[in-house]
Amino acid sequence: MAVTNDSVGSAAAAGGRAGAGAASPMTAAEAVLARASGAAQVEPGQYVVAEIDAMMMHDIFAADVLGMLERVGIAALHDPGRATVVFDHMVPAPSVAAAEHQAEARRLLRHYGIGAFYEIGRGICHQVMVEEGRVAPGDLVVGTDSHSTTYGALGAAGCGIGSSEMAYALATGQLWFKVPETVLVVLDGRLHPRVSAKDLVLYLMREVGSAEAQYRSVEHAGAGTASLSLAERMTIANMGVEMGAKFSLFPAEGAPTMRPGARYAATHTVDLGALAPQVALPHHVENVVDVQDVAGLRIDQVFLGSCTNGRLEDLREAASILRGRTIAAGVRMIVTPASSLVYREAAREGLLADLAEAGAIVEGPGCGPCFGGHLGLLAPGERCLGTHNRNFKGRMGSPGAEIYLGSPSTAAATALVGAIADPRTVAEPVSTQEVAS
């Protein structure tokens, strides 16, 4: 088994808290909330008022949040420098209503002096926040997007909040939090080729589920974290919210990979080397099986992209499988790089050409296909395998369609075969030089 579960119900099992009233090591989430609230120590279940280091809004909610402030007479934000707005969901505007909404958001951004504004085409909000240095290790970050847990890849505590909460945070610089308990995930070993961070987080959905981590922080630790790139950590932290987590944190760069003495509600140990490619079946992210269990299931569409798996490493992995080949007849493959930086670098490396020559449709950076906003909607009875983070009924169009989730390798192999395929069974393609010659 790749996962072992150890419920930690006592101080001794967790490494032990010091005697009553004495300070003791904190989990990663507790440490961030203690710092942000000016406390020496915080405990799970405690309520704190914390200073917010960074606040992010995207185009779906920016006009609503700022309009709320304008209507109640808030003349200025507490600190406009902490706010970031990224237009990424309905981009380019697919309807007159979306265009009007974005125009109103631009007016309000000027009105409130928010300078960190990234227009359509710059990229998906979470990718842009990291690329632009708008979030740093140890920060407390909130966003009007549930996948703001992504920032845990840097060692920041990030979470999604609602419009009214964001309005309050922008006006005051603060927000209240209930200190969560923490579930520890200890990672050992290394992932094998064609097995990725997406497979790891899908496996965690399968083995841990979403009930155990509800309003808890998930803390990833252990020697195996050192083998994961920032892009891989972002994939895992991003989908922490699918486990019900408030935060999903990795150690900050250079920080110890474990916190001896901190108290955890439960501990899970994962042998990375024992993992196989995973696929989430309709209509829930917890409904996960090994790819072999569904290999051969016909697919109509493949989607490579999103804030979960639209990074340069993901495009490289897919291109390494599809280079010099052609996707199966009857399959539509849509690719959306996570940002303009990813798009340009992928173009320089020839990855976009590899994907396009294989038959993929390469779109600009954005969230459209992932949440069913536009680009790649599904008809009743159609099936899509995507690298995004949710496969709820009706998310990509018709409620009669089916959405499967997998890694970039699995997506590329599936597009090549025309049915769900184990990427480990697909032979290596010829090299770029061989194709050119």
Residue, then its C-alpha position, 0 to 999 in steps of 0.5 A: m500500500a502506498v498510504t498508511n493512516d495513523s490517527v494522532g489523538s494524543a500529544a505523545a503520538a504527535g511528538g507531544r505538546a509541552g505542559a499546560g500553558a507552555a509554548s510548543p511547536m506549531t503546525a505550518a498553518e498555526a504558525v502563519l495565523a499566529r504571526a498574522s494575528g500578533a500572537a505568540q501561540v494559537e490553538p486549533g479551534q481558536y478564533v483570531v483576527a489576522e492581518i491579510d498580506a495579499m488579496m486576489m480577485h478575478d474578473i468574475f467577482a472584482a466588479d461585485v466586490l468593489g461595487m459593494l464598497e462603493r455603494v456603502g460609501i467606502a472611499a479608499l481601500h485599507d492598502p491598495g498595494r495588497a490587492t491584485v486583480v487578474f482577468d482570467h475566467m471569461v477572457p476574451a469576453p465571450s458575451v456582451a454581459a461579460a464585456e460590460h462586467q469587465a468594463e465596470a471592474r476596470r472603472l472601479l480598479r481606477h477609482y480605488g487605485i489598484g495598480a496590480f491589475y493583469e489584463i486578459g491574456r496575462g494568465i490564470c490568477h494563481q499562476v500570475m500571483v506566483e510569477e509576479g511575486r504577489v505572494a511570498p512564503g509565510d504570507l496569509v493570502v485570500g482570494t475570490d477563487s476556491h483554488s487559492t490554496t495553490y499558494g501553499a506551494l510557496g509555504a503561504a497559507g492561502c484560501g478562498i473567500g466570498s465577495s462580502e468577506m473580500a470587501y471587508a478585507l479590502a476595507t480593513g486589511q483584516l479578517w477573522f479565522k478559526v484556527p484549523e486542525t492539521v492533517l499531516v501528509v508525509l511523502d517518501g521516495r520519488l515519483h516514477p516517470r509518467v507518474s506525476a504530482k496530479d496522480l499523487v493528489l488524485y490518490l490522496m483524494r481516493e485514500v483520504g477523501s474530502a471528509e477528513a480534511q474539512y476545515r483543516s489544513v493539509e500539511h505536506a512534509g517529509a523527504g519526498t517533498a524535496s523531489l517535487s518542483l514548484a510546479e508540482r507543489m502548486t498542482i498538489a496545493n491547488m487541489g487541497v480544497e477538493m479535499g475540503a482543506k482550508f489551507s494546503l501547505f508545503p515547507a517554504e524553500g530552505a525550511p525543514t521538511m518536518r515540524p517535530g512536536a507539532r500536533y496533528a489530527a491525523t497522519h498519512t504516509v505516502d510512498l511516491g514510488a508505489l504510485a500509478p497513474q490515477v483517473a477521477l471518474p464522474h461525477h466527483v473528484e474522490n471517485v478515483v481509480d488506477v488508470q488501468d481500471v478504465a483504460g480503453l474507455r472512448i473519449d471525445q475531448v481532451f483538455l490540457g491546461s487550467c490552474t492545476n496543470g497548465r504550466l510549462e512542465d505540463l506542456r513539456e510532458a504532453a509534448s514529449i508523448l505527442r511529438g511527431r504523432t497525430i491524435a486519434a480521429g474523432v478526438r478534440m484536444i484543447v490546450t490552454p497554457a497557464s500564463s503568457l510567460v508559459y505560452r511564450e516559453a512553450a512557443r520558444e521551445g517548440l512545444l506549442a508547435d508539437l502540440a498543434e502539429a499533433g492536432a491540438i487546438v492551442e488557445g490563449p491563457g485562461c480558465g474558460p474550458c475548466f469551469g465551462g465558461h466558454l471554449g470546449l463545452l460538452a454535448p450530452g453523452e460526450r466524454c472529456l478527460g482533462t487535467h483540471n481540478r473538478n469533474f462535477k456534473g454539468r461543469m463543462g457544459s451539458p449535465g449529460a456529459e462525463i468528465y474524467l480527470g488525469s495528469p498531462s501524461t495521461a491526457a496526452a496518451t488518451a488523445l493519442v489513443g482516442a480512449i483513456a490510456d496508461p501513459r506508461t504503455v505509450a512508447e517514446p516518440v521520435s525526437t524533435q531532431e528526427v522529426a525535423s530531418 
